[in-house]
Amino acid sequence: MTDGVTISQAAAFAGVTVKTIRHYHKNGLVEEPERDLSGYRRYGTAELLRLVQVRTLAGAGVPLAEIGPILDADPDEFATSLVEVEETLSGKIDELIARRETLRQLAHGDRVLLPKRALALLDRMPGLGFSADDMTTAREALILVRALMPEGFEEYLAQIEHGLDDPKHVAIVTMTWAAGDWDPDDPRIEELATEVAEHFIADPSLMPTLSGLQNREDGDARKELLTHHGEDQRPGWTRLTTLIEQKVRAAGVTIP
């Protein structure tokens, strides 16, 4: 009777594939048995036991590079190593659970990208007359401001909240956003720019600013991204915002 079994039989008995066994050999986790007189490698009980041990640890998430030292350690070191592996896996599990929760929230929209204070602000806007398109614009803008100006985000929200408490300001903002769909050469843009500028000149506290970017070396680049967001979809904005800024500065009002 021939001692041992072929690699195919060993793979079946150990619950792995032939390719996996060869990978274990390549990584030094399981020694390759000697060939018999027929030129075949024969796997005995020692090799099968090692295969099952390696497969079990790998299946539990232990990196292959760590399996060899764990199996070759004495009982105390073996137990300690498994505790360390368990702690590492627990950390990964917690991370995966957090990722899963984020994905579940994203399935219901991108509200997960904003804190509760910003969401409360957005929830107020439909009742103030803002359209669905306005809501999309506002939500995207807040997400970008939070990402590009994290240090000043709370202050920025406070400015927006202050503006939403003023009915005249809300009317000015909705008109400004509606003007984004106008042709850049529309004569109404000049008129609206004058009205908006006078509104901000009368009460500069209503003018949302990006003061959180002032101390950043890349503040100008971040400001460009924020101030020009959405212009491709609303061509009238570029000319309108330029005119408003020019008129406000001409009146001696500083725009941070």
Stockholm file with secondary structure:
# STOCKHOLM 1.0

chainA/1-256         MTDGVTISQAAAFAGVTVKTIRHYHKNGLVEEPERDLSGYRRYGTAELLRLVQVRTLAGAGVPLAEIGPILDADPDEFATSLVEVEETLSGKIDELIARRETLRQLAHGDRVLLPKRALALLDRMPGLGFSADDMTTAREALILVRALMPEGFEEYLAQIEHGLDDPKHVAIVTMTWAAGDWDPDDPRIEELATEVAEHFIADPSLMPTLSGLQNREDGDARKELLTHHGEDQRPGWTRLTTLIEQKVRAAGVTIP
#=GR chainA/1-256 SS CCCSBCHHHHHHHHTSCHHHHHHHHHTTSSCCCCBCTTSCBCBCHHHHHHHHHHHHHHHTTCCHHHHHHHHHSCHHHHHHHHHHHHHHHHHHHHHHHHHHHHHHHHTTCGGGGSCHHHHHHHHHGGGGTCCHHHHHHHHHHHHHHHHHCGGGHHHHHHHHHHHHTCHHHHHHHHHHHHGGGSCTTCTHHHHHHHHHHHHHHHCGGGSCCCGGGTTCTTHHHHHHHHHTTTTTTCTHHHHHHHHHHHHHHHTTCCCC
#=GC SS_cons         CCCSBCHHHHHHHHTSCHHHHHHHHHTTSSCCCCBCTTSCBCBCHHHHHHHHHHHHHHHTTCCHHHHHHHHHSCHHHHHHHHHHHHHHHHHHHHHHHHHHHHHHHHTTCGGGGSCHHHHHHHHHGGGGTCCHHHHHHHHHHHHHHHHHCGGGHHHHHHHHHHHHTCHHHHHHHHHHHHGGGSCTTCTHHHHHHHHHHHHHHHCGGGSCCCGGGTTCTTHHHHHHHHHTTTTTTCTHHHHHHHHHHHHHHHTTCCCC
//
